[in-house]
Amino acid sequence: MKELIFNRKDYKNYQEMYSDMAIKFGDVGTQDYYDTSCFDFNPDILWEFLLCSYAFTKIDIKIVLVGFAREKIKEEKNYNDYEYNMILNVFEDFVKEYPNNKLEFRDE
């Protein structure tokens, strides 16, 4: 199982997280209809990528989110929280639909 760790301290905003996800997921440089360096900052494209690159190819992943206080992010007190919430929803839906994959929240 491939483990991917995302630490909120590493990002000033959601755009930096999208760019880091593209690198860690191995999407940068892939020929596709969207900007592969950042998933076009779009949760639908992130979802599609996860399906095509991991679910359908049966490559199991473990996504570890460090410092993402899930309940606080759900409150969406600012635009970054709104966007982080969208990303986290994609991850939660992905592991629910494809239970061989894991999602873990860790405190800082």
Solvent accessible surface area in square Angstrom, and as a share of the most:
residue,aa,sasa,rsa
1,M,131,0.58
2,K,87,0.37
3,E,85,0.38
4,L,9,0.04
5,I,71,0.36
6,F,0,0.00
7,N,41,0.21
8,R,66,0.24
9,K,147,0.62
10,D,94,0.48
11,Y,20,0.07
12,K,173,0.73
13,N,44,0.23
14,Y,26,0.10
15,Q,67,0.30
16,E,63,0.28
17,M,0,0.00
18,Y,0,0.00
19,S,42,0.27
20,D,29,0.15
21,M,0,0.00
22,A,0,0.00
23,I,117,0.59
24,K,71,0.30
25,F,7,0.03
26,G,54,0.52
27,D,0,0.00
28,V,79,0.46
29,G,58,0.56
30,T,61,0.36
31,Q,172,0.76
32,D,75,0.39
33,Y,148,0.56
34,Y,18,0.07
35,D,67,0.35
36,T,17,0.10
37,S,51,0.33
38,C,9,0.05
39,F,0,0.00
40,D,65,0.34
41,F,80,0.33
42,N,52,0.27
43,P,22,0.14
44,D,105,0.54
45,I,17,0.09
46,L,0,0.00
47,W,62,0.22
48,E,70,0.31
49,F,19,0.08
50,L,0,0.00
51,L,26,0.13
52,C,71,0.42
53,S,34,0.22
54,Y,10,0.04
55,A,11,0.09
56,F,129,0.54
57,T,76,0.44
58,K,171,0.73
59,I,84,0.43
60,D,48,0.25
61,I,0,0.00
62,K,49,0.21
63,I,0,0.00
64,V,0,0.00
65,L,0,0.00
66,V,20,0.11
67,G,13,0.12
68,F,6,0.02
69,A,49,0.38
70,R,29,0.11
71,E,121,0.54
72,K,141,0.60
73,I,1,0.01
74,K,100,0.42
75,E,102,0.46
76,E,65,0.29
77,K,160,0.68
78,N,84,0.43
79,Y,132,0.50
80,N,42,0.22
81,D,15,0.08
82,Y,86,0.33
83,E,15,0.07
84,Y,4,0.02
85,N,17,0.08
86,M,64,0.29
87,I,0,0.00
88,L,0,0.00
89,N,56,0.29
90,V,15,0.08
91,F,0,0.00
92,E,50,0.23
93,D,71,0.37
94,F,0,0.00
95,V,28,0.16
96,K,160,0.68
97,E,103,0.46
98,Y,54,0.21
99,P,92,0.58
100,N,101,0.52
101,N,7,0.03
102,K,98,0.42
103,L,38,0.19
104,E,53,0.24
105,F,75,0.31
106,R,96,0.35
107,D,136,0.70
108,E,131,0.59
